[in-house]
Structure formats: structure tokens, C-alpha cells
Amino acid sequence: MIAAAAPRRAAALTVALLLTAIMRSLLLPIGELAAAVGFVIALAGLLVVERRMDSVLSRHPHPTLPTRGREIGQQRSETPFWLGAAAGVGVGLVLLLPVMGAAASGRPLSGFWGWGAAIVVIATLEEVVLRGRLQPAWTAEAGPVAGLVLSAAVFALIHLPRYGLGAMPLDFAVGLALGGLRAVTGRVAPCAIAHVIADWGAWFWL
Amino acid sequence: MVLAVTARQAGKLALVIGLAVAVLLPSGPRPALFDGLPLPQAPYRYVNPPPDLASSNQPPGSGQATLPVQNGQVPGGGVQTSDGQVLVYFGLGALRASSSAQSATIRIDPVTDPPAPPRASQIRGNVYRVSATEEPGGGEVTVVRGYNITMRYPPGPFQELQFYDGTNWHSLRTTTVSGNPYAGATPTALGEIAATAPAGAGGESLLTILARIVESYGLLAFIIVFGGIAVAQEIRRRRRT
């Protein structure tokens, strides 16, 4: 039973992630903030379920399937943390380039901290699930290119309800870049750093 | 080892392609965020800010669009101010120019010397002038049919949009959406338009302000605490394995 279920883990996680996005869009009429809270709860719930799966699979190992992201070949060669973090900062700044030319939003710095902290949490959770779980799962099952492309596609799809079809190419490209960063550094933290910096820029320029 | 090399190479390629596309994509429907929380509204930009906002106030923006004219008819289009505080949309045939006109330039400008407020009302925020001229010649374009205007108003009381024809103010049938500081109307002439409220109407009550703060910051705090615990647990799990 475990052996039959394990190869479908990436697909199941993909479906679960898409369902969280649908749930978020259904919550939007209540309010964007309430929808964001629901999204955070759903992502955290996914992590809990994934951990349970880890412990089940570690008791019943499948011969061809790594049970955790860290055991997949690409993650064995992690770059040093500081180097990865610097790469994350660099990627985040590059992603901000298109908006840096816009006029400053004028939002006061005093209001930034609570919003900025919440962004850290949401972006990090998203990266942990997408780049820390989904990408390695697809990489293990279908290869690194499939891992990159599918996790970027899911990244774009979960933003569809909030930003519409027009934003899909940009979100897919950003997903590809963050997936690439994950594969190159072997770490999730640089992706989270880049994601957070790109999000923070919206406060100052949009 | 083979997998590691392949994954890294694929990653490098994805990183370069992804970044290049993200940077070079023409701006358009560019999302405010790649994910995350709704952005709070940028502060209202006043022509004449209240004293307590004077130090942080930024000047309001103007907007301009040039639309083609065929046989004196403007095919329709929209224009908005650079700060997004006012948006105007003309439907097909709403504007008429002379038969020799080749284009019509539509402008929205914040008025620096606004007229006196309407009787028994106060002006809330800026007065904006909507104008349209034809080229060549610079003659005025006339409005044949009502056009849509959406105007942002500052925090505080609001009742309706009013139109100033150069002599008198006229009430416009105004639509609003709860919780959204924008009002819409359909003027039938070009001129000056302002958000208004009854004279002497005060700002939000203390209770309303408190409810808003608790709602916003309470939910933010929830995200930070709950999400933070989830992330911390994941990091701990990763360290253990």
C-alpha cells in the first residue's frame, strides 16, 4: 500500500497545493487578509501531512523513492549558507529591477514592519512547500527538468486566482528562477530570501 | 553524482532564463506581489495637505492620453493619473471633435486653485479638472454622452462626487463600494470634479478606527505567529535529518 502510494506523492502534493489556491480564492470575498490567513493555515497543514508521510515512509522505505528532499542527489552538494544567502539577495534585487524605475509609493516605513514580517512568513512557507518539498518530489519521480518546470507551473497556478491570467508568464518565469536557485544552491533559504525581497519591493514602489 | 551535475546544470539554465524573462517581460498586468498580502493603500496625495500630513505628503499626479479621431468621432479610451487617484473612461462616441481633427488629447489635472466648496458641503481631497482638446488646432472637444470617472477620496467622511461647471456645483449620481475609497460617477460635461461631504461632518469614530486596527493587526499577528511556528518546526525537522 505504501509502495503504491509513494510514487504519487508529487502529484498528490501538486493537487493539494492547487486546492489551497482555490480555497484562498473562495475566501477572497471575506477579505484579502482573511484569505491570506486561510492560505497560511493550509500551507502549514500541508507541511504537517508531509512530515507524517516522511515518518511513514521511513518505516516502510520504497526502494526507488527518496523520502525527503535532502536525500535527493542534487541536495547533497549544498553551497555554504552565506553564499546561498548572497545569491538569494542578488536574485531578489534582480527581480525588483522592473519596478525600481516606478515612482515611489510614498507608503510610510512605520507601517511596513508588520506587513513585512507577515510577508517573510508567507513567502518562506510557500518556498518551503514549493521548493523544499514539491520540486524535490517531482525531481525524484521525473527528473530535474520536470521538477523545475512543474514546480514553476504550480507556483504560477497558485497565483492565478489573485492576479489573473495576465500575470501567469511573469509568475512562471519567477518560479523558474527560484527553482533554478534551489537546484544550484541546494538550499531553500536563498529562494525564500529572494522571494521576500521581491515582495518587499512592492511596498516601496507599487 | 550524475544526477547532481544534471540538476545543477538544469538549475543554472532555469535561473538565467527565469530571471531574463522576469526582467524583460513588458510591464502591463504586472502583479503587485508574487504572492502574499494585500498592500495597504498608498497615502492620499493632496494638493493642499492637512497640517499633520504636510511633511509626508507627495504631490498628486496628472494624466494624459491621446486618442485618434475619425470623422470627428473619438473611438473611446481611458486615462488615469500617474498615482491612480483618478481614472476616466470614455465609451465609443462619447466625445465629438471637429471633422478636421486627427486626434484628441484628454487630460486629468489636480486643480491648484479650486473653486469655493459647494453650499453646505466640504471638498474632500483634491479637485480634478478633466479636459479634452483636439489636434490640430487645439479646439475643445465636446461630450456627447456621459463618461465614467472613478475618483479616490481621502480617509474620512464622504457623501458624493460633485461637478463644477465654472459657476455652480452639481451633484452627480455616485456609486461607492464598501471598504473601497473610490467613488464613481457619469458626468455629461468636461470640467472640475471633486469628492464632497456634508459641511462639518467629522472623521471616523474611535470605535471604527479601533475595529479596523484590531482586524488588520490581529490577522497580521496571526499570520506571523502561526506561520512562524510552522516554519520553525520545518527548520528543526530539517536540522534533525
Interface residues (C-beta under 8 A of the other chain):
Chain A: E32 L33 A34 A36 V37 V40 I41 L43 A44 L47 R51 R68 R70 I72 G73 Q74 R76 S77 V91 V94 L95 L97 P98 V99 A103 A104 S105 G106 R107 P108 G111 G114 W115 A117 A118 I119 V121 I122 A123 T124 L125 E126 V128 G132 T139 G143 P144 V145 G147 L148 A152 I158 H159 R162 Y163 G164 G166 A167 P169 L170 D171 A173 V174 G175 L176 A177 L178 G179 G180 L181 R182 A183 V184 H195 A198 D199 A202 W203 L206
Chain B: M1 L3 A4 T6 A7 R8 A10 G11 K12 L13 A14 L15 V16 I17 G18 L19 V21 A22 V23 L25 S27 G28 P29 R30 P31 A32 L33 F34 D35 G36 L37 P38 L39 P40 A42 P43 R45 S56 Q58 G61 S82 D83 E215 S216 Y217 L219 L220 A221 F222 I223 I224 F226 G227 G228 I229 A230 V231 Q233 E234 R237 R238 T241
